[in-house]
Amino acid sequence: MEQSLNFSIQNLLYQKKDGNICGAMSPLLFAKEIAAQQQVKFNRLARVWFEDERIHQHREDGGYTGHDTLIIGTQYENDLWLSLWVDSGTGGIPVAMCYKSDRQTVCTPIYFKKSFAAKLNAEQIGKIFNHIFSNPETIAIEKE
């Protein structure tokens, strides 16, 4: 039986009065590093918070690690591209990507090979993407 997925999205980018785009330091540095490696540009960045604290975490010192699950995306004139990543602190683990125009979630094989206390299935990943596609203001760059 499919377990329900409860999550929230935290937008991490905002525009200062001088026009510069800023964001939370650690996720922004991670996104810049991933974008450089993948040779892509991004203009959307958000953190996904899960009610189930085990998702994308490992047991460590009696608790769970604090790995971030991040959405790195690009808003185009006629489309929206999203990618889901786990920032493990020692590198990025690509989970999946999807374009709003076709809504085809493409999951990475490496994600399903990685070990976590809990992880998402393809349907749950699609639910996160579809939530953002239906509510694009969730990740729109906010003005300071």
SVG drawing of the C-alpha trace seen along z (x, -y; Angstrom):
<svg xmlns="http://www.w3.org/2000/svg" viewBox="-2 -49 35 51">
<polyline fill="none" stroke="black" stroke-width="0.4" points="0.0,0.0 1.3,-3.5 2.3,-5.6 1.2,-9.2 3.9,-11.8 3.7,-14.9 6.2,-17.7 6.5,-21.4 8.6,-23.6 10.8,-26.4 11.9,-28.9 15.5,-29.9 16.0,-32.7 15.2,-36.4 16.0,-39.6 17.6,-42.5 16.5,-46.1 19.7,-46.5 18.5,-43.7 21.0,-41.1 19.7,-37.6 20.6,-36.1 19.8,-32.9 20.7,-30.7 24.5,-30.3 25.0,-26.5 22.2,-25.5 23.2,-28.3 26.8,-27.2 25.7,-23.6 23.4,-24.7 26.2,-26.8 28.6,-23.8 26.0,-21.4 25.1,-23.9 28.8,-24.3 29.3,-20.5 26.2,-19.9 26.8,-23.0 23.3,-24.3 22.0,-27.6 19.4,-27.9 17.1,-30.6 15.0,-28.6 16.2,-27.0 14.1,-25.5 14.4,-23.1 12.0,-20.2 11.0,-19.5 9.5,-16.0 7.3,-15.1 9.1,-11.8 12.5,-12.9 14.2,-9.7 13.9,-10.6 17.3,-11.0 19.1,-10.7 21.4,-8.2 21.5,-7.2 24.5,-8.9 25.3,-9.4 21.8,-8.5 20.0,-10.7 19.6,-11.4 22.0,-13.4 20.9,-16.8 21.1,-16.2 19.2,-18.8 16.8,-17.8 16.9,-20.6 15.0,-21.6 17.3,-23.3 15.4,-24.6 15.1,-27.0 12.0,-29.1 12.0,-29.6 9.7,-31.8 7.5,-28.9 8.5,-26.1 9.8,-25.1 12.6,-22.6 13.1,-21.1 15.7,-18.7 15.7,-17.1 19.0,-16.6 20.2,-15.3 23.1,-17.4 24.9,-14.9 27.6,-17.3 30.2,-15.3 28.6,-15.8 25.3,-15.8 23.1,-12.8 20.9,-13.5 17.4,-12.1 15.3,-13.1 14.3,-15.8 11.2,-16.9 9.9,-19.5 6.5,-21.1 5.7,-20.8 5.7,-17.0 5.5,-16.0 7.8,-13.0 9.7,-12.4 13.1,-11.0 14.7,-9.3 18.4,-8.6 19.6,-5.0 22.2,-6.1 19.5,-7.4 17.9,-4.0 21.2,-2.4 22.0,-4.7 21.2,-3.7 19.1,-6.0 17.0,-5.4 14.0,-6.1 13.7,-7.3 11.1,-8.3 9.7,-6.2 9.0,-7.5 5.4,-8.3 6.3,-10.4 9.0,-12.3 6.4,-13.0 4.0,-14.3 6.7,-16.9 7.3,-18.1 3.5,-18.3 2.9,-20.3 5.5,-22.9 4.2,-22.9 0.7,-23.5 2.0,-26.2 4.9,-27.9 4.7,-30.8 6.1,-28.4 9.6,-28.8 9.3,-32.2 12.1,-34.6 10.8,-36.9 11.5,-40.6 13.2,-41.8"/>
</svg>
